[in-house]
């Protein structure tokens, strides 16, 4: 199987899917990262998809992370640049992004899931950043985890390298929904309707507002979001349609613009 065949892109209605297919552990080597980046190009070129699901074939792993062989001194700079470019692209996607996790999500695999807006995990999934066992640390997780959970618990995860279960991850606010064993696909089908029934234009702009709220202090963030609301959201056809539909007591007909 070539590297290009290790990452699949599909679209069904308003939902796109990027699937890792490098069993059993879906390790992210440099070639697979390049293929993943190409799949993100296709996501960007599919504006009708308001949700993109990131998943993997099989039930053993979402991904066990970046290839350890790419951490050697002669390769590590390129590896970090490629991997972090993918992480930045996932975070910057306009659509709603959901990581669908079964099995293990370790190291870069966990970081890839954290780059998504939400995580849906099957019971029995495990998350962790074991890099400290190699005398390393995970840069993306170090940047993200203290923002998402209690800093003391983030420090424990990062400095111990010990994994946590899907239920534990949910209790820390890292996982949105835990599906019963064997029920990940059914849970995802229900979960994505929370977003596919909404205006694509409103989702895109609201997601930008959330990122602003994450990255700026409250006062400047509110001012920036206010302008985003007035100058962009209120000029969309969907904002007008949504208000009209409510007043007319009917279902809205979204145009996603």
Residue frames relative to the residue before (quaternion, step in Angstrom):
aa qw qx qy qz dx dy dz
X 1.0000 0.0000 0.0000 0.0000 0.00 0.00 0.00
X 0.3698 -0.7325 0.5253 0.2254 3.60 -0.78 1.00
X 0.6739 -0.4911 0.3545 0.4231 3.56 -1.27 0.34
X 0.6216 0.5551 -0.3492 0.4285 3.59 1.02 -0.76
X 0.6829 0.4807 -0.2828 0.4717 3.58 1.12 -0.64
X 0.5535 0.6142 -0.3907 0.4046 3.59 1.28 -0.03
X 0.7502 0.2547 -0.1713 0.5856 3.61 1.25 -0.19
X 0.1096 -0.8091 0.5769 0.0231 3.57 -0.69 1.12
X 0.1492 -0.7625 0.6232 0.0893 3.56 -1.16 0.70
X 0.0644 0.7848 -0.6128 0.0661 3.57 -0.87 0.99
X 0.1663 -0.7609 0.6176 0.1090 3.55 -1.28 0.44
X 0.0247 0.7680 -0.6392 0.0304 3.53 -1.03 0.88
X 0.8185 -0.0836 0.0088 0.5683 3.55 -0.30 1.27
X 0.7967 -0.2467 0.2189 0.5065 3.56 -0.73 -1.09
X 0.6499 0.5052 -0.3010 0.4815 3.59 1.29 0.20
X 0.1551 -0.7556 0.6314 0.0796 3.56 -0.86 1.04
X 0.1440 -0.7835 0.5998 0.0746 3.54 -1.25 0.44
X 0.1101 -0.7495 0.6509 0.0504 3.55 -1.00 0.96
X 0.0587 -0.8441 0.5309 -0.0473 3.54 -0.45 1.27
X 0.3243 -0.7154 0.5895 0.1886 3.54 -0.87 1.03
X 0.0061 0.8007 -0.5974 0.0447 3.57 -0.91 0.94
X 0.4163 0.6513 -0.5215 0.3614 3.54 0.45 1.29
X 0.0337 -0.8598 0.5094 0.0116 3.57 0.65 1.13
X 0.5844 -0.1169 -0.7807 -0.1880 1.42 -2.34 0.83
X 0.7578 0.4265 -0.2002 0.4513 3.62 1.11 -0.56
X 0.3491 -0.7767 0.4727 0.2267 3.60 1.30 0.03
X 0.0971 0.8213 -0.5475 0.1271 3.53 0.85 1.08
X 0.3518 -0.7521 0.5293 0.1746 3.55 -0.97 0.93
X 0.0121 -0.7813 0.6236 -0.0236 3.57 -0.10 1.27
X 0.7348 -0.4404 0.2672 0.4413 3.58 -1.25 0.18
X 0.6552 0.5107 -0.3211 0.4547 3.60 0.96 -0.79
X 0.6586 0.4988 -0.3101 0.4704 3.58 0.99 -0.81
X 0.6168 0.5310 -0.3452 0.4674 3.60 1.05 -0.67
X 0.6339 0.5149 -0.3337 0.4708 3.59 1.01 -0.74
X 0.6567 0.4964 -0.3073 0.4774 3.60 1.00 -0.78
X 0.6171 0.5352 -0.3332 0.4710 3.56 1.08 -0.75
X 0.6334 0.5281 -0.3179 0.4678 3.56 1.01 -0.83
X 0.6425 0.5124 -0.3187 0.4724 3.59 1.01 -0.77
X 0.6244 0.5269 -0.3359 0.4688 3.59 1.07 -0.70
X 0.6284 0.5252 -0.3346 0.4661 3.59 1.06 -0.69
X 0.5638 0.5665 -0.3824 0.4638 3.60 1.15 -0.55
X 0.6782 0.4870 -0.2913 0.4669 3.58 0.95 -0.86
X 0.5893 0.5381 -0.3680 0.4773 3.59 1.10 -0.59
X 0.6631 0.5094 -0.3024 0.4576 3.58 0.88 -0.94
X 0.7111 0.4508 -0.2427 0.4818 3.58 1.11 -0.71
X 0.6678 0.4568 -0.2906 0.5108 3.60 1.29 0.18
X 0.0599 -0.8562 0.5120 0.0336 3.62 0.49 1.13
X 0.5851 0.5909 -0.3840 0.4013 3.61 1.14 -0.39
X 0.6120 0.5239 -0.3512 0.4771 3.60 1.25 -0.33
X 0.1771 -0.8062 0.5577 0.0872 3.58 -0.45 1.18
X 0.7431 0.2381 -0.1646 0.6033 3.59 1.32 -0.26
X 0.0607 -0.7541 0.6503 0.0688 3.56 -1.13 0.71
X 0.2116 -0.7640 0.6024 0.0932 3.53 -0.86 1.08
X 0.1632 -0.7514 0.6327 0.0919 3.55 -1.00 0.88
X 0.1423 0.7982 -0.5677 0.1428 3.56 -0.63 1.13
X 0.3081 -0.7279 0.5774 0.2045 3.57 -1.31 -0.23
X 0.5436 -0.6149 0.4612 0.3372 3.54 -1.19 0.54
X 0.7663 0.3502 -0.2603 0.4715 3.55 -1.23 0.48
X 0.4434 -0.7079 0.4924 0.2445 3.54 -1.31 -0.01
X 0.5065 0.6735 -0.4141 0.3440 3.60 1.26 0.14
X 0.8262 -0.0307 0.0821 0.5565 3.58 1.01 -0.76
X 0.3988 -0.5963 0.6320 0.2931 3.47 -1.39 0.43
X 0.6667 -0.3719 0.2259 0.6051 3.54 0.98 -0.99
X 0.3372 -0.7339 0.5517 0.2079 3.55 -1.03 0.78
X 0.7110 -0.5118 0.2378 0.4195 3.56 1.25 0.36
X 0.7309 -0.4054 0.3274 0.4407 3.50 -1.38 -0.19
X 0.6173 -0.5761 0.4046 0.3512 3.55 -1.08 0.82
X 0.4357 -0.7138 0.4840 0.2575 3.59 -0.67 1.11
X 0.6074 0.5691 -0.3558 0.4250 3.58 1.09 -0.62
X 0.6534 0.5084 -0.3146 0.4644 3.59 1.22 -0.40
X 0.5679 0.5994 -0.3819 0.4151 3.59 1.29 0.12
X 0.4531 0.6877 -0.4631 0.3277 3.61 1.22 0.00
X 0.6849 -0.5342 0.2974 0.3964 3.62 -1.09 0.64
X 0.6907 0.4839 -0.2964 0.4482 3.60 1.01 -0.69
X 0.7609 0.3660 -0.1901 0.5009 3.61 1.22 -0.33
X 0.5427 0.6922 -0.3911 0.2708 3.57 1.14 -0.60
X 0.6394 0.5336 -0.3529 0.4266 3.62 0.96 -0.73
X 0.6648 0.4815 -0.3014 0.4852 3.58 0.94 -0.85
X 0.6279 0.5460 -0.3359 0.4414 3.58 0.99 -0.83
X 0.6813 0.4819 -0.2936 0.4663 3.59 0.82 -0.98
X 0.6481 0.5248 -0.3244 0.4465 3.58 0.93 -0.86
X 0.6810 0.4851 -0.2878 0.4670 3.59 0.89 -0.93
X 0.6918 0.4815 -0.2865 0.4555 3.56 0.85 -0.98
X 0.6913 0.4696 -0.2925 0.4648 3.59 0.85 -0.89
X 0.5817 0.5531 -0.3762 0.4628 3.60 1.14 -0.50
X 0.6416 0.5059 -0.3165 0.4820 3.60 1.01 -0.80
X 0.6467 0.5185 -0.3223 0.4572 3.60 0.91 -0.89
X 0.6601 0.5011 -0.3119 0.4646 3.59 0.89 -0.90
X 0.6575 0.5125 -0.3168 0.4525 3.60 0.97 -0.81
X 0.6360 0.5145 -0.3363 0.4665 3.59 0.97 -0.80
X 0.6731 0.4928 -0.3016 0.4616 3.59 0.88 -0.89
X 0.7147 0.4679 -0.2557 0.4527 3.59 1.05 -0.71
X 0.4394 0.7064 -0.4688 0.2971 3.63 1.18 -0.14
X 0.5003 -0.6703 0.4665 0.2878 3.57 -1.03 0.81
X 0.6760 0.5101 -0.2948 0.4426 3.57 1.01 -0.80
X 0.5857 -0.5225 0.4726 0.4007 3.54 -1.34 0.19
X 0.1369 -0.8068 0.5725 0.0514 3.59 -0.84 0.97
X 0.0548 -0.7945 0.6044 -0.0203 3.54 -0.93 1.00
X 0.2399 -0.7359 0.6151 0.1501 3.57 -0.90 0.96
X 0.1620 -0.7708 0.6118 0.0729 3.57 -0.84 1.03
X 0.0468 -0.8609 0.5033 -0.0573 3.56 -0.21 1.33
X 0.1120 0.7278 -0.6750 0.0452 3.50 -1.05 0.91
X 0.7368 0.3177 -0.2759 0.5292 3.56 -1.08 0.65
X 0.7426 -0.3927 0.2931 0.4565 3.56 -1.04 -0.76
X 0.0639 -0.7196 0.6885 0.0636 3.52 -1.28 0.65
X 0.0902 0.8353 -0.5240 0.1396 3.53 -0.05 1.34
X 0.8406 0.1445 -0.1048 0.5114 3.56 -1.16 0.58
X 0.8450 -0.0192 0.0549 0.5316 3.54 -0.73 -1.10
X 0.5852 0.5647 -0.3744 0.4454 3.59 1.17 -0.45
X 0.6408 0.4914 -0.3046 0.5051 3.56 1.03 -0.81
X 0.6530 0.5163 -0.3161 0.4552 3.59 0.95 -0.86
X 0.6271 0.5245 -0.3364 0.4674 3.60 1.02 -0.74
X 0.6433 0.5021 -0.3199 0.4814 3.59 0.99 -0.80
X 0.6625 0.5124 -0.3044 0.4538 3.60 0.97 -0.84
X 0.6036 0.5642 -0.3570 0.4358 3.60 1.17 -0.50
X 0.6053 0.5516 -0.3552 0.4507 3.59 1.22 -0.40
X 0.6277 -0.5474 0.3981 0.3846 3.55 -1.26 0.38
X 0.8063 0.0382 0.0335 0.5893 3.56 1.03 -0.81
X 0.2159 -0.7484 0.6121 0.1366 3.52 -1.32 0.41
X 0.0777 -0.7341 0.6731 0.0454 3.54 -1.03 0.94
X 0.0366 -0.8281 0.5583 -0.0364 3.58 -0.65 1.10
X 0.4268 -0.6694 0.5440 0.2715 3.52 -1.17 0.64
X 0.5641 -0.5768 0.4603 0.3704 3.55 -1.07 0.72
X 0.7056 0.3872 -0.3198 0.4998 3.55 -0.85 1.00
X 0.5242 0.6089 -0.4177 0.4243 3.58 1.27 -0.21
X 0.1452 -0.7778 0.6064 0.0792 3.55 -1.19 0.60
X 0.1724 -0.7802 0.5989 0.0543 3.53 -1.09 0.86
X 0.2338 0.7869 -0.5523 0.1451 3.55 -1.02 0.70
X 0.2419 -0.7274 0.6214 0.1620 3.52 -1.35 0.34
X 0.0536 -0.8683 0.4932 0.0002 3.58 0.24 1.28
X 0.3170 0.8019 -0.4736 0.1794 3.61 1.23 0.12
X 0.5858 0.6021 -0.3807 0.3864 3.59 1.07 -0.67
X 0.5895 0.5729 -0.3604 0.4409 3.60 1.18 -0.54
X 0.6957 0.4360 -0.2648 0.5058 3.60 1.22 -0.45
X 0.5376 -0.6130 0.4054 0.4134 3.55 1.30 0.03
X 0.6046 0.5213 -0.3526 0.4881 3.58 1.21 0.54
X 0.1972 -0.7387 0.6066 0.2181 3.56 -1.28 -0.33
X 0.4800 -0.6882 0.4665 0.2798 3.63 -1.15 0.50
X 0.3650 -0.7826 0.4508 0.2259 3.64 -0.25 1.18
X 0.6632 0.4976 -0.3290 0.4521 3.62 0.85 -0.86
X 0.6672 0.4915 -0.3049 0.4695 3.59 0.86 -0.92
X 0.6360 0.5289 -0.3342 0.4516 3.60 1.01 -0.74
X 0.6797 0.4749 -0.2831 0.4820 3.58 1.12 -0.66
X 0.7570 0.4269 -0.2020 0.4516 3.57 1.02 -0.83
X 0.6822 0.5475 -0.3267 0.3579 3.59 0.70 -1.03
X 0.6701 0.4878 -0.3454 0.4402 3.69 0.83 -0.72
X 0.6249 0.5226 -0.3405 0.4695 3.61 1.24 -0.31
X 0.7377 0.4551 -0.2142 0.4504 3.56 1.14 -0.68
X 0.8002 0.1519 -0.0474 0.5782 3.60 1.15 -0.48
X 0.7141 -0.4055 0.3196 0.4728 3.55 -1.28 0.06
X 0.5207 -0.6713 0.4195 0.3198 3.61 -0.74 0.99
X 0.6232 0.5472 -0.3538 0.4325 3.59 1.05 -0.70
X 0.6750 0.4706 -0.3010 0.4821 3.59 0.97 -0.80
X 0.6041 0.5446 -0.3539 0.4619 3.58 1.08 -0.71
X 0.6438 0.5175 -0.3194 0.4644 3.57 0.97 -0.85
X 0.6329 0.5342 -0.3350 0.4492 3.58 0.99 -0.79
X 0.6665 0.5009 -0.3054 0.4600 3.58 0.89 -0.92
X 0.7114 0.4784 -0.2592 0.4448 3.56 0.86 -1.02
X 0.7684 0.4022 -0.1965 0.4573 3.58 0.92 -0.91
X 0.6869 0.4450 -0.2914 0.4952 3.59 1.20 -0.38
X 0.3105 -0.7626 0.5074 0.2540 3.58 1.05 -0.72
X 0.4787 0.6858 -0.4320 0.3375 3.60 1.26 0.06
X 0.4328 -0.7138 0.4835 0.2636 3.62 -0.96 0.80
X 0.2324 -0.7301 0.6192 0.1722 3.53 -1.37 0.24
X 0.5118 -0.6414 0.4769 0.3150 3.56 -1.20 0.53
X 0.6766 -0.4631 0.3708 0.4361 3.56 -1.31 0.19
X 0.6468 0.5191 -0.3207 0.4576 3.59 0.97 -0.82
X 0.6472 0.4960 -0.3206 0.4820 3.58 0.97 -0.80
X 0.6454 0.5205 -0.3223 0.4568 3.59 0.93 -0.88
X 0.6382 0.5108 -0.3280 0.4735 3.59 1.03 -0.73
X 0.6565 0.5164 -0.3182 0.4484 3.61 0.97 -0.80
X 0.6805 0.4550 -0.2803 0.5013 3.59 1.21 -0.49
X 0.5502 -0.6392 0.3813 0.3787 3.59 1.27 -0.02
X 0.5073 0.6679 -0.4142 0.3535 3.59 1.24 0.23
X 0.7486 0.2859 -0.1542 0.5780 3.58 1.17 -0.63
X 0.3904 -0.7557 0.4849 0.2035 3.57 -0.84 1.00
X 0.8092 0.0163 0.0561 0.5846 3.55 0.98 -0.88
X 0.1767 -0.7586 0.6186 0.1030 3.56 -1.00 0.88
X 0.2374 -0.7856 0.5609 0.1087 3.57 -0.64 1.16
X 0.5592 -0.5930 0.4518 0.3626 3.55 -1.15 0.57
X 0.6599 -0.5074 0.3508 0.4290 3.63 -1.14 0.44
X 0.8162 0.1858 -0.1753 0.5182 3.55 -0.83 1.05
X 0.6782 0.5272 -0.2783 0.4297 3.58 1.26 -0.08
X 0.3153 0.7908 -0.4870 0.1950 3.58 1.22 0.29
X 0.6793 0.4967 -0.3101 0.4424 3.60 0.80 -0.93
X 0.6620 0.4957 -0.3114 0.4680 3.59 0.93 -0.84
X 0.6451 0.5119 -0.3202 0.4682 3.58 0.99 -0.80
X 0.6415 0.5220 -0.3202 0.4621 3.58 1.01 -0.81
X 0.6297 0.5433 -0.3394 0.4394 3.59 0.93 -0.88
X 0.6784 0.4639 -0.2922 0.4890 3.59 0.97 -0.81
X 0.6766 0.5292 -0.3050 0.4113 3.56 0.88 -0.95
X 0.6783 0.5105 -0.3190 0.4215 3.60 0.85 -0.88
X 0.5750 0.5897 -0.3988 0.4033 3.62 1.13 -0.42
X 0.5169 0.6237 -0.4212 0.4079 3.60 1.21 -0.30
X 0.7639 0.3535 -0.1681 0.5130 3.56 1.17 -0.62
X 0.6616 0.5290 -0.3219 0.4228 3.60 0.97 -0.79
X 0.6291 0.5248 -0.3414 0.4607 3.60 1.20 -0.31
X 0.6374 0.5436 -0.3121 0.4482 3.57 1.29 -0.21
X 0.6397 -0.5105 0.4136 0.3989 3.55 -1.36 0.19
X 0.4602 -0.6821 0.4973 0.2749 3.56 -0.85 0.97
X 0.6394 0.5286 -0.3296 0.4507 3.58 1.00 -0.79
X 0.6717 0.4895 -0.3005 0.4678 3.59 0.91 -0.89
X 0.6334 0.5306 -0.3336 0.4537 3.59 1.00 -0.79
X 0.6573 0.5198 -0.3168 0.4442 3.59 0.89 -0.91
X 0.7114 0.4467 -0.2722 0.4693 3.58 0.82 -0.96
X 0.6287 0.5279 -0.3381 0.4603 3.60 1.02 -0.74
X 0.6335 0.5227 -0.3363 0.4607 3.58 1.04 -0.74
X 0.6211 0.5193 -0.3453 0.4748 3.60 1.02 -0.69
X 0.6359 0.5284 -0.3275 0.4574 3.58 1.01 -0.79
X 0.6327 0.5287 -0.3317 0.4584 3.58 1.00 -0.80
X 0.6537 0.5066 -0.3196 0.4624 3.60 0.92 -0.85
X 0.6245 0.5242 -0.3389 0.4694 3.59 1.01 -0.78
X 0.6615 0.5163 -0.3005 0.4535 3.57 0.97 -0.88
X 0.6362 0.5287 -0.3188 0.4628 3.56 1.13 -0.66
X 0.8027 0.3916 -0.1448 0.4258 3.53 0.86 -1.04
X 0.7509 0.3447 -0.2064 0.5241 3.62 1.18 -0.38
X 0.5781 -0.5465 0.4567 0.3982 3.61 -1.19 0.41
X 0.7040 -0.5239 0.2765 0.3918 3.57 -1.16 0.66
X 0.6845 0.5109 -0.3120 0.4160 3.60 0.74 -0.99
X 0.7077 0.4222 -0.2710 0.4974 3.62 0.71 -0.97
X 0.6197 0.5507 -0.3521 0.4344 3.60 1.02 -0.74
X 0.6679 0.4999 -0.3114 0.4550 3.58 0.87 -0.90
X 0.6420 0.5162 -0.3290 0.4616 3.60 0.98 -0.78
X 0.6664 0.4954 -0.3006 0.4692 3.59 0.94 -0.88
X 0.6710 0.4951 -0.2936 0.4673 3.58 0.95 -0.89
X 0.5944 0.5618 -0.3605 0.4485 3.59 1.06 -0.68
X 0.6758 0.4716 -0.2955 0.4833 3.60 0.90 -0.89
X 0.6093 0.5490 -0.3432 0.4578 3.58 1.05 -0.75
X 0.6518 0.5222 -0.2991 0.4615 3.57 0.98 -0.89
X 0.7450 0.4226 -0.2290 0.4626 3.57 0.77 -1.07
X 0.7615 0.4220 -0.2147 0.4427 3.58 0.82 -0.99
X 0.7863 0.2901 -0.1590 0.5218 3.59 1.09 -0.58
X 0.7111 0.4564 -0.2905 0.4490 3.60 0.62 -1.05
X 0.7340 0.4493 -0.2554 0.4405 3.59 0.75 -1.03
X 0.6380 0.4971 -0.3372 0.4818 3.58 1.27 -0.07
X 0.5248 0.6270 -0.4256 0.3877 3.59 1.23 0.01
X 0.5653 -0.5832 0.4597 0.3591 3.56 -1.21 0.51
X 0.6532 0.5477 -0.3208 0.4128 3.57 1.02 -0.79
X 0.6161 0.5330 -0.3698 0.4467 3.62 1.01 -0.63
X 0.6527 0.4967 -0.3099 0.4809 3.57 1.02 -0.79
X 0.6558 0.5175 -0.3024 0.4590 3.57 0.98 -0.90
X 0.6500 0.5328 -0.3231 0.4350 3.59 0.91 -0.85
X 0.6744 0.4788 -0.2901 0.4815 3.57 0.95 -0.89
X 0.6409 0.5174 -0.3270 0.4633 3.60 0.96 -0.84
X 0.6635 0.5172 -0.3092 0.4435 3.57 0.88 -0.95
X 0.6390 0.5196 -0.3285 0.4623 3.57 0.99 -0.80
X 0.6937 0.4777 -0.2815 0.4598 3.58 0.85 -0.98
X 0.7165 0.4244 -0.2387 0.4996 3.56 1.12 -0.69
X 0.3910 -0.7631 0.4373 0.2713 3.58 1.37 0.12
X 0.5378 0.5718 -0.4295 0.4465 3.56 0.81 1.11
X 0.5928 -0.5489 0.4384 0.3939 3.56 -1.30 0.18
X 0.4544 -0.6894 0.4827 0.2919 3.62 -0.93 0.79
X 0.2530 -0.7289 0.6134 0.1688 3.54 -1.24 0.54
X 0.2090 -0.8356 0.4997 0.0915 3.53 -0.03 1.33
X 0.2182 -0.7531 0.6071 0.1292 3.53 -1.19 0.72
X 0.3708 -0.7578 0.4485 0.2951 3.56 1.37 -0.13
X 0.7067 0.3637 -0.2993 0.5280 3.55 1.05 0.75
